[in-house]
Amino acid sequence: MAVRAVRGAVQLERDEAGHMEEQVGALLTAVLERNELHPDDLISIWFTATPDLHSDFPAAAARKLGIVDVPLICAQELDIEGAMPRVVRLLAHIESDRPRSGIAHVYLGAAAALRKDIAQ
């Protein structure tokens, strides 16, 4: 098996813990489903959140999905003028037999505008 990386992002409508849990959970679920992954295939996940998100850690949504033995970390995204607000991004390291070109990167909702070149 090769080590691969999967990117993804979602824009939140509001900064509320329950909403973040729901949206980040949907993002993680889509990443797993579209890449035919199981939690055992995950090596680690990096989450970033834009500076306007304060209600919760994005990684908490992963824990609530049952991803409990995978290293997770959260960081703050750069505060760039004009950047899309209320965005959670992820970079998941996985084990997969898929070629790099076969990895499905997942950008949900308005976040698809962030990476039109790779958004599925």
C-alpha positions in Angstrom: 0.0 0.0 0.0 1.1 3.5 -0.7 0.8 6.6 1.5 -1.5 9.2 -0.1 -2.9 12.5 0.9 -6.5 13.6 0.5 -7.6 17.3 0.6 -10.9 18.7 1.5 -12.8 21.7 2.7 -16.2 23.0 3.8 -17.5 26.4 4.4 -19.7 26.8 7.5 -22.8 29.0 7.5 -22.2 30.1 11.1 -19.7 29.6 13.9 -21.6 27.2 16.2 -20.2 24.0 17.6 -23.2 21.8 16.5 -23.0 23.2 13.0 -19.3 22.6 12.8 -19.7 19.1 14.0 -22.4 18.4 11.4 -20.5 20.0 8.5 -17.0 18.6 9.3 -18.7 15.2 9.9 -20.2 15.4 6.4 -16.8 16.4 4.9 -15.1 13.4 6.6 -17.8 11.0 5.6 -17.6 12.2 2.0 -13.8 11.8 2.0 -14.1 8.2 3.3 -16.9 7.2 1.0 -15.6 8.8 -2.2 -12.2 7.2 -1.7 -13.6 3.8 -0.4 -11.8 4.2 2.9 -12.3 2.8 6.3 -11.0 4.4 9.5 -8.2 1.8 9.6 -6.9 3.3 6.3 -6.3 6.7 8.0 -2.8 7.6 9.2 -3.4 11.1 10.4 -5.6 14.1 9.7 -4.6 17.8 9.8 -7.5 20.3 10.2 -7.2 24.0 9.7 -9.9 26.6 10.4 -10.1 30.2 9.4 -9.5 32.7 12.2 -13.2 33.6 12.4 -14.1 30.1 13.7 -14.0 29.8 17.5 -16.8 27.5 18.6 -15.1 24.1 18.6 -12.2 22.1 17.3 -12.8 20.5 13.9 -11.2 17.3 15.1 -14.0 16.9 17.7 -16.3 16.0 14.8 -13.9 13.1 13.8 -13.9 11.8 17.3 -17.7 11.8 17.3 -17.7 9.8 14.1 -15.7 7.1 15.9 -12.3 8.0 14.5 -10.6 7.6 17.9 -7.2 6.0 17.4 -6.0 8.2 14.5 -3.7 11.2 15.3 -5.6 14.5 14.7 -4.4 18.0 14.9 -6.0 21.4 14.4 -4.4 24.7 13.4 -5.5 28.1 12.4 -5.5 29.0 8.7 -3.6 32.1 7.6 -5.6 35.3 8.0 -5.5 36.5 4.4 -7.4 39.5 3.3 -10.3 38.6 1.0 -10.1 34.9 1.8 -13.3 32.9 2.0 -14.6 33.1 5.6 -15.7 30.2 8.0 -13.7 27.5 6.2 -12.5 24.2 7.7 -9.9 22.4 5.6 -8.4 19.0 6.0 -5.4 17.1 4.8 -5.8 13.3 5.5 -2.8 11.0 5.1 -4.1 7.5 4.1 -2.9 4.1 3.0 -4.4 3.2 -0.4 -3.8 1.2 -3.5 -5.2 4.0 -5.6 -2.8 5.9 -7.8 -2.3 9.5 -6.8 -4.5 10.5 -9.8 -7.3 8.3 -8.4 -7.7 10.2 -5.1 -11.0 12.0 -4.7 -10.4 15.4 -3.1 -13.7 16.7 -1.5 -14.7 20.3 -1.4 -18.3 20.7 -0.3 -20.7 23.5 -1.0 -19.2 26.9 -1.6 -15.8 25.6 -0.7 -15.6 24.0 -4.1 -14.6 27.4 -5.4 -11.3 27.1 -3.5 -9.9 24.4 -5.7 -11.9 24.0 -8.9 -8.9 22.2 -10.4 -9.3 19.2 -8.0 -12.7 19.5 -6.4 -14.9 16.4 -7.0 
